[in-house]
Amino acid sequence: MTGKTAIITGANTGLGFECARALLESDPGWHVVLAVRDTRRGADAAARLDRPGRSTVVELDLASLRSVRDFAGRLPDLEVPPLTALVCNAGLQVVSGAATTADGYEMTFGVNHLGHFALVQQVLGALTTPARIVVVGSGTHDPDKFTGMPAPQYNSADELLRPPAGGLTGEEGRRRYTTSKLCNMLFAYELDRRLGHGARGVTVNAFDPGLMPGSGLARNYGSVQRLAWRLVMPVLRILPNVNSTRRSGANLAALVGDPALDGVTGEYFEGTRRIRSSRDSYDPALAADLWQVSERLVSAVG
């Protein structure tokens, strides 16, 4: 079987869907695995991609470490080309309450970081080299950037495992989101270090898609905030790093498939530009703490 396969989490809508579309349009050799929580919506997305035989829908719930394990277990049985790319894209933002994953961890941390950490651990051995892993982050992880979001607060990973006793407020919920995006950066850089900065044939890069008014990230906001997101935010597209999901999806797809980026690893891209991430994102002590705790949690699942 010829060709190559990319797994894209959260590929039924928004950035993940547009990344899948751009990959399929860029090269007839690409096959995409739409790793989605709702397979019915995944099937609808595959139909909209309209590339018969070049997309496969597989159930993956990042809020369940057992689901991640089961997803990885199904990969050998898929009739797809060799797996050469993994895009850790899916994400959410819980701004109120005390939502937890199936394993009892705070939902934003559990989905945005821990589920993807587990996925990479499970899938890494199935990659055919040269391969690429792309972790979708966010400029909100950097407190030196004005994003309108509270600065992340990372003291230890253990502090992020549970929601506060009284549940999240809007401010704290948004801070948990920006902190989860810092976790994405720490994870990407630590993974790259552990893979020998490309020496094992796998590159790892992080990506900031920018502010995307058409994304579904605000689905957990209140009604007034959702209305503002729908009606006001599209006007902001004239500002720097505010993009349509289609444009950001094409930029993300380039990180996955552009031959010009062969061998590029350990970098952070804002759209198509390589930039520096936040100061804390390069802290090896924070990265080691996050890795150690994440590894412990994942290994505890039988």
Secondary structure as the mmCIF struct_conf table of DSSP 4:
data_model
#
loop_
_struct_conf.conf_type_id
_struct_conf.id
_struct_conf.beg_label_comp_id
_struct_conf.beg_label_asym_id
_struct_conf.beg_label_seq_id
_struct_conf.end_label_comp_id
_struct_conf.end_label_asym_id
_struct_conf.end_label_seq_id
BEND BEND1 GLY A 3 GLY A 3
STRN STRN1 LYS A 4 THR A 9
TURN_TY1_P TURN_TY1_P1 GLY A 10 ASN A 12
BEND BEND2 THR A 13 THR A 13
HELX_RH_AL_P HELX_RH_AL_P1 GLY A 14 SER A 26
TURN_TY1_P TURN_TY1_P2 PRO A 28 GLY A 29
STRN STRN2 TRP A 30 VAL A 36
BEND BEND3 ARG A 37 ARG A 37
HELX_RH_AL_P HELX_RH_AL_P2 THR A 39 LEU A 49
TURN_TY1_P TURN_TY1_P3 ASP A 50 ASP A 50
TURN_TY1_P TURN_TY1_P4 PRO A 52 GLY A 53
BEND BEND4 ARG A 54 ARG A 54
STRN STRN3 SER A 55 GLU A 59
TURN_TY1_P TURN_TY1_P5 LEU A 62 ALA A 63
HELX_RH_AL_P HELX_RH_AL_P3 LEU A 65 ARG A 74
HELX_RH_3T_P HELX_RH_3T_P1 LEU A 75 ASP A 77
BEND BEND5 LEU A 78 LEU A 78
BEND BEND6 PRO A 81 PRO A 81
HELX_LH_PP_P HELX_LH_PP_P1 PRO A 82 PRO A 82
STRN STRN4 LEU A 83 CYS A 88
BEND BEND7 SER A 96 SER A 96
STRN STRN5 GLY A 97 GLY A 97
STRN STRN6 THR A 100 THR A 100
TURN_TY1_P TURN_TY1_P6 ALA A 102 ASP A 103
BEND BEND8 GLY A 104 TYR A 105
STRN STRN7 GLU A 106 GLU A 106
HELX_RH_AL_P HELX_RH_AL_P4 MET A 107 PHE A 109
HELX_RH_PI_P HELX_RH_PI_P1 GLY A 110 GLY A 115
HELX_RH_AL_P HELX_RH_AL_P5 HIS A 116 VAL A 123
HELX_RH_3T_P HELX_RH_3T_P2 LEU A 124 ALA A 126
HELX_LH_PP_P HELX_LH_PP_P2 LEU A 127 THR A 128
BEND BEND9 THR A 129 PRO A 130
STRN STRN8 ALA A 131 VAL A 136
HELX_RH_3T_P HELX_RH_3T_P3 GLY A 139 HIS A 141
TURN_TY1_P TURN_TY1_P7 PRO A 143 ASP A 144
BEND BEND10 LYS A 145 LYS A 145
BEND BEND11 GLY A 148 MET A 149
HELX_LH_PP_P HELX_LH_PP_P3 PRO A 150 PRO A 152
BEND BEND12 ASN A 155 ASN A 155
HELX_RH_3T_P HELX_RH_3T_P4 ALA A 157 LEU A 160
BEND BEND13 LEU A 161 ARG A 162
TURN_TY1_P TURN_TY1_P8 ALA A 165 GLY A 166
STRN STRN9 LEU A 168 LEU A 168
HELX_RH_AL_P HELX_RH_AL_P6 GLY A 170 ARG A 194
TURN_TY1_P TURN_TY1_P9 LEU A 195 ARG A 200
BEND BEND14 GLY A 201 GLY A 201
STRN STRN10 VAL A 202 ASP A 208
STRN STRN11 LEU A 211 LEU A 211
TURN_TY1_P TURN_TY1_P10 PRO A 213 GLY A 214
BEND BEND15 SER A 215 GLY A 216
HELX_RH_3T_P HELX_RH_3T_P5 LEU A 217 ASN A 220
BEND BEND16 TYR A 221 TYR A 221
HELX_RH_AL_P HELX_RH_AL_P7 SER A 223 LEU A 231
TURN_TY1_P TURN_TY1_P11 VAL A 232 VAL A 232
HELX_RH_3T_P HELX_RH_3T_P6 MET A 233 ILE A 238
BEND BEND17 LEU A 239 LEU A 239
TURN_TY1_P TURN_TY1_P12 PRO A 240 ASN A 241
STRN STRN12 VAL A 242 VAL A 242
HELX_RH_AL_P HELX_RH_AL_P8 THR A 245 GLY A 257
HELX_RH_3T_P HELX_RH_3T_P7 PRO A 259 LEU A 261
TURN_TY1_P TURN_TY1_P13 ASP A 262 GLY A 263
BEND BEND18 GLY A 266 GLY A 266
STRN STRN13 TYR A 268 GLU A 270
TURN_TY1_P TURN_TY1_P14 GLY A 271 THR A 272
STRN STRN14 ARG A 273 ILE A 275
TURN_TY1_P TURN_TY1_P15 ARG A 279 ARG A 279
HELX_RH_3T_P HELX_RH_3T_P8 ASP A 280 TYR A 282
HELX_RH_AL_P HELX_RH_AL_P9 PRO A 284 SER A 299
TURN_TY1_P TURN_TY1_P16 ALA A 300 ALA A 300
#
